[in-house]
């Protein structure tokens, strides 16, 4: 078997109902010289058995230790096991647009100075329909302009050079803000870029919970206090951290009245009718794509 140019990594935890669709979106890619690495994070719902049943030599499911170590640890595991010159990641409950890998690889080959590229993304509503989008800036200067409020890279959409990922491993002590910490610690030696079109379909509503939100904001506050205090001073760092804790309070209040999804929707932009058609066409193509499954005896 030839060495793949691209390694795709999907960590998963209790995703039996959606994992196969995510894998299906990899099989639907117009670019085909890839390997897919699946890694379990202690699932108990049959996700691991489903992953092991995929019958294709390009798909590897790493041996499971049965532990729930978090996303950062599993991404580091994928990076070390990757055989490709480039590494792309995605979440186990999302979909990659069929042209995502082809366009990201073309971008990185055309822009040798850029280490990591991301894309805009479609947001799927509670019923799984394309509803809105996240738009991110294309240029490094704009991506990092408000770095202590957030770096404008949609983490699940990124592809980068394997040597970059190995130079900058994820910090496993911060399982909720592993991407932001990675961007901040590598920023002085990294050039980021984004492709200004949605090449990823995110199930933002199915994955939202107040508990996850609170943990993420708390971890983000710790991150901003650590990084912003040295550069912007403790007063400004405290302001940034305070905003994050205030957001937890607002989310909690809205959640109490069953309106937390209102804030989720506020972060996104509406789709045009043409964009809805394009997203639906991509989803239909993915839906029709077959994933070979080994019959379990």
N, C-alpha and C positions, 0 to 999 in steps of 0.2 A: 504493500500500500504506500503510495507516494506521500511525502510530507505536505500537510495542508499549509496554505499561506495564512489562513485565518483560523483562530480558535475562538469559539463562542462559548461563553460560560453562563450556566443557569443554576444558581443555588436554589433549593426549594425546601419548604417546610409546610407540611399538611396542605398540599395543593393538588390533591388527586383530581378534583373536578375541573381544574383549568390547566394543569401541566401539559396535557397532550396537545391542547390548542396552541400553547406557546411553542412547543416543539414543532408542531405543524407549520407555524409561521417561519421556522428555520428551513424546513424542507421546501417551502414555497419560494425561497430566495432565487432571484435570477442569477446570482453568483453562487457557484457550487463547490469551489475548492476550499471547503471548510471542514473542521471537526467540531463536534458539540460535546462539551464536558458538562455532565449533570452531577451535582453533589448534594446529598441529603443533609439536612440540619436537624436530624432527630425526629423525623416524621413518624406519626402513629396511625395515619389514616389510609395506608396502602400506597402512598405516593412513591415510596422506594420500589415497591414491587412493580408498579406501573413503569417506572423509569427503566428497570432491569429488563422489562419485557420488550423494549424497543429493539427491533432486529435490523440493525444497519451498522456496517463496520465503521462508519464515520462518527458514531455516537458511543461515548464512553461514560459509564456511571461509576464514579470513584467509590471504592469501598467505604461503607458507612461505619462510623464509630458509635452511632446511636445517640450522640450528644447534641444539645441545642447550643451551639457556640456563637451564633449570630452571623450576620451578613459579612462583616469585615473578615472574620476568620475563614469563611468559605470562599470568599473572593481571592484571598491570599493563596488558598489551597489550589484553586483553579489556575492562578497565575504560575505557580510552580510546576503544575502538571502540563501546561500548555506547550504544544509543539509548533504553533504557528508563529510567524513573524509579527502578526498583528493579533490583538485580543479585543473582542467585543463582549459586552455583557448585556443582560436583560433580566427582568424580573419574571418569576414563574407564572404570574397571573396576567401578563401583558402579551402583546403581539408586536412583532417586527414587520414593518411594511415590506413587501416583496423586493423592493429596490433598495432597501436600507444598506445592505452590505456592499453592493456594487458601487453605490454613490459615495459611501464613506471611504472605501478603499481608493476609489478614483481621486477623492479629495486629498487623502494623505499622500498618495503618490505624486499628485500635482503640486503639493505644498510641503516640501521636504522640511521646512522650518517648523511646522506644526507637529506637536507631540500627541495631542489628544483632540478628537473632533466629536461633537455631539450634534443633535438635530432638534428641531421643533417637534412637538408631539400632539397627536389627537388625544382628546379626553373622551372616554366612553362613559355614557350615563349609567344610572343604576340598572337599566334594562339591557345594557350592552350596546346601545346605539351611539354613533358618533355625535357628540353634543357640543364640544368646544375645543379649544386648542391652547397650548402653551407656546408662546413665541419668544425665542431667545436671540440676542444680538449675535452677529456673525464674527465681529472682530475682537481680538484679544483685549484691546484697551477698554471696550465697552463691556465685555464679559466680566472683567475684574474691577470695573470702576467703583462699585459699591461693595467691595469684598467683605466688609465687616457686617453687612446686612445680608450678604449671600453672593456667591459666585454663580453667574448665569450659565451653568451647564446642567442640563437635565441628565442626572447620573445614569439612569437606566439606558439612555440612548448612546452612550459613549463608546468609541473605538479608539485604541491607541497602539503605539508600538510596544511590543512585548518587553523590549529592553527598558523602556520608560517605566512600565508597571513594576518591573523587578527592582528598579532603582528606588521607586517610591511605593513601598508596600502600605497597605491600609493599617491604620492604628486600631488594633483589636480591643483596646480598652474603651473605645467609644463606638459601640455598635449602632447608635442611632444617627450619628453625624459623621460617619466615616468618610463620606465624599467631601464634605466641606473642609474637614481637617486635611484631607489629601490635597485639595486645591490650594489651601493656604500654605501648607508646609513646602509644597513644590513650586509655588508661583514664581519665585525669583529665578528659577531655572527651567521654566516651562512656557511654551506658547500654546494657548488654547484657541480653538476655532469652532464655529458652528455652521452647519448647512442650513440656510434659511427656508426650509420646508419641512413639514411634518412627515417623518419616516418611522414613526413609532406610535402604537396605539395603547394607551394607558388606562387601566381599570381603576381610576382614582377613587371611586366611590365605594367599590367593594372592599378596598384595602384600608379605608379610613376608620379610625376609632379614636375616642377621646384619650384612652390610655396611651396609645401609640403617639398621639399628638403631644401629650404632656411630656412623655419621656424624650421625644425628639427635641422639643423646645428647651427642656432642662439641659440636655446634652449640648445643644447649640449655645446656650448661655455660658456654659463652662468653656466651650471652645472660644467664644468671642472674648471672654475675660482673659483667657490665656494669650491669645494672639494680638488683640487690639490694645491691651494695656501697655505693651512695650512700644508700640508704634504711635498710638493715638492718645495715650494717657489713661489713667484709671477712671477719670471722670467720664470721658467719652465711652470707654469700655462699659462702665456701669450703665450708661444710658442705653447702649445697644442691648445689654443683657436684660435691663428692665423692660424694654419693649417686648422681648420674647416672653417674659413671665406674664406681662399684661395680656398677651395673646392667649395664653393658657386660660386665664380667667374669663376672657370673652368667649372662647370655645366652650368652656364648661357651662357658662350661662346659657348659651344657645343650645347646647346639648340637653340641658335640663328641660327646655321647651320643645325638644325634637327638631331643632332648626340648624343643627351643626352643618348640614350640607349647604346651607346658604353661604357660609364663609368659604367652603370649598369651591363653590361656583364663582365666587367673586374674584378668585385668582386667575380665572381663565377668560379667553376672548371667544366671542361667538364665531361660528363657522358660516361661510357663505354657502349658498346652495350648491355651487360647484365643488367646494371642499367636502361637503357631505356626500356627494356622488362619488368623489375620488376615494374617500375613506370606505364607503360601502363596497366599492369595486375591489379594493384591496382585501377587505374582509371576506368577500365572496370567493376570491381566488384562494385565500388561505383555507377557507372552509372546505373547498373541493380537493385540497391536497391530501394525499394519503401518507400515513406514517406506518411503516411495516411493523407489525406486532407479532412477537413470538408466542405461539400457543403454549400455555402453561399446562404441564401434565400433573 
